[in-house]
Amino acid sequence: MSKQGPQPDKSRAESTSPPVQVLYGPCIPEGEARSEQDITLMNGRLAVTFAVGTDPPWGLLRGGLLDAAVVRNGRPDPDLLSIFDFLPDNWAGWPNTFIRFQVTATGPEEASVTVQRDWGDVDLVTNYTLKQDQDRLQVHTRMSNHSRNTTRTIASGYALWPKKGFILTPPGLDKARQSETANAWSDCFVGYDLDWALALHAPFADWMDHYGKGMFRRHRLEPGQTRSFEGWFQICSSGDIASVLGFEMQRKGSKKGRLSGRVFDAEGQAVQQPVVSVAQSGSLYTWTLGRDGCYALDLPEGEYTVQSTGCGFGASSPARTSISPGRAQQLNFTGLSAPARLVFQIREAASGRPLDAGIRMIEGRQPEIGFLGRKTFFTELEPIGRAEVSLAPGDYIFEVSHGSGFCSRPQRIRVTARPDHTETIELKLNLEMETRGAGWYAADLHHHGNILDGATEPEEVVRSQLASGLDVLFLSDHDSTVNNQRMLDLAKQRNKLFLPAMEISRSWGHFNIYPLLRDPRPDPGPVTGSPREIFQSARDMGADIICANHPFSTYGYLRNLELGSVPGEFDPDFDLMEINYQHPAEPVIRKIWECWNQGQNYYLTAGTDSHDVQSDLSGAVRMYVYLPEKANQETFLAALKAGRSFVSFGPLVFPEIMFGSRLCIAKGQKLPLRFRLMAVNALFRAELIEQGQVRDTREFTKDSKVVDLVFETAPERASWFALLVTDQQGKQAFTNPIWVSVEGAV
């Protein structure tokens, strides 16, 4: 139960809009705030909660915003936010000795909270101010270097991570994951859905990361230097983001004009809630939601392409318009058509059995605004092989696949979708490679659902993983196990093995731990402490495997050990090192080869780290694990821990002597190593690795899809061998080692 903070001064003039309030305790429905110390600022339009007594996700320090919501009729809507905070150096580890909070203004016209923290030798002071009747929170941070040393180059700024919905990367940056911002037409990132939008305005930024969810300035701090950052966190009560652009134009003093008009369907009737999108130089810039067939929005002067549609409608033809300062332009749209419907029926060509499949739109009217439609579809759990798609009429090219790049190649199909018409498309896919029949089971061992920054419902996770040809289902949400029971139920529905996991997420290291299905608590929440304490907590929760995820990323365990950002000493009590689809594989490979040279029994694992299956392909990198007999949780985990597995981005590697095996041979004895290699994209090269060095290389012709080869070896001392295979598209597979000891060798 929240309790009200200091009361406003009654002598001040009354306002017609609700006052700004300072509240304590959990205030926002479905939020993460749990402590009575947590502070909420609320006016008549928005509410935000500071993490004062509650630990934030991902191991961030307390002090940022934990929850945020639209306020309607005096009450907050459900929480929309994972985190909003100032990050001194992107997501790098954060050495800290103090955090202080102060409520510096208490309303009714304005309320402010000041947060003081340190980051090593740098002091951080961030002030948040909310004014009456504004839909935005002003944020200002000062960084002061009190040491005698210049900082390394750092990326400082604000991070906004919506809890759900869709995202709009700063326009002009071509939806890049990382980019300089010099060519952006806007300095803000937007997360949105049909009935809300969150925006981060960051005029200081020269660099963005995670598609704009992190807006940073790259810089150094000299001894005694102070640098300031000012931004705004805007919360809108609908998915109409014209108000986001409106505030940006206000800040910049932009010259602007008005565009308005009406929108009609093919029958000449007004579209009740039209959506009018505006593009510049071919990239989506902004949009507005109209009412009763009418729309209007302000735009900076310039040349634009404008298009209209609506939920459940086709799209109009694009129209060009020129906006001049102080002038109003009229642009009407007519003939919006009813949607078309496609029903896909997918089967395997050889057997005729229904087949799980992914269907991706390659060409056609692709809705760029997320709530208007999707570009990626998956066949249903029941009946298998069927998918029903509603979309705007027009000509399309779809790419349909099962296990694309691993057991088959995608098949492209052209379709003409007609208004208010249903067309059934029957398609047969050729599966070129089969692995499970030989005892090999594929799994994507790093995959998220819909917790925090995850955007995929559990059922969609299952459908995506099945369409990718995975044999074992897996989920590892950040600091949460709430989806695991639902995933288990769905796995049973399709008679699939499911590995329940959780990703312990600290700023200095992320770790997948599993199996975790029935923890004594409903949900473990953030696990804190030193590496030793965290690993012990994982074992206490029943985890048989601890995996160091993306170990050389900004928030990777091994990288932060090198930087001295890990609390406490190195603890070796983990089992696997991850090759992650989002990060380079080479540093992990070099490190694990070094460990094998030292006789350490860490083994490889792999996962996509998919957060949204609309943009991240499940199983794009995967583990193949050998289970010659019964496939269950125990045998799968045992095989992973024993190294009976390999990582693949495409090629398949089947050994005669199993990976993870320990052989003992006589000195001088020949040891032939035989492998069968397969690749739907054809093989290019195979390299035999001995103790981290290339021992032998074989290259193949462009039509080599299946190759049996043997490497002749005769090790003189204890050694290990692994294989690195590359296909014609440059995709690789990395194996775990075969260990060899030699009798009589020193």
Secondary structure, 3 states (H helix, E strand, C coil): CCEECCCCCCCCCCCCCCCCEEEECCCCCCCCCCCCCCEEEECCCEEEEECCCCCCHHHCCCCCEEEEEEEECCEECCCCEEEEEEECCCCCCCCCCCEEEEEEEECCCEEEEEEEEEECCEEEEEEEEEECCCCEEEEEEEEEECCCCCCCCEEEEEEEEECCCEEECCCCCCCCCCEECCCCCCCEEEEEECCEEEEEECCCCCEEEHHHCEEEEEECCCCCCEEEEEEEEEEECCCCCHHHHHHHHHHHCCCEEEEEEEEEECCCCECCCEEEEEEECCEEEEEEECECCEEEEEEECEEEEEEEEECCCCCCCCEEEEECCCCEEECCEEEECCCEEEEEEEEECCCCCECCCEEEEEECCCCCCHHHCCCEEECCCCCCCEEEEEECCEEEEEEEECCECCCECCEEEEEEECCCCEEEEEEEECCCCCCHHHCEEEECCCECCCCCCCCCCHHHHHHHHHHCCCCEEEECCECCCCCHHHHHHHHHHCCCEEEECEEEEECCEEEEEECCCCCCCCCCCCCCCCHHHHHHHHHHCCCCEEEECCCCCCCCHHHHHHHCCCCCCCCCCCCEEEEECCCCCHHHHHHHHHHHHCCCCCEEEEECCECCCCCCCCCCCEEEEECCCCCCHHHHHHHHHHCCEEEECCCEEEECCCCCCEEEEECCCCEEEEEEEECCCCEEEEEEEECCEEEEEEECCCCCCEEEEEEEECCCCCEEEEEEEEECCCCEEEECCEEEEEECCC
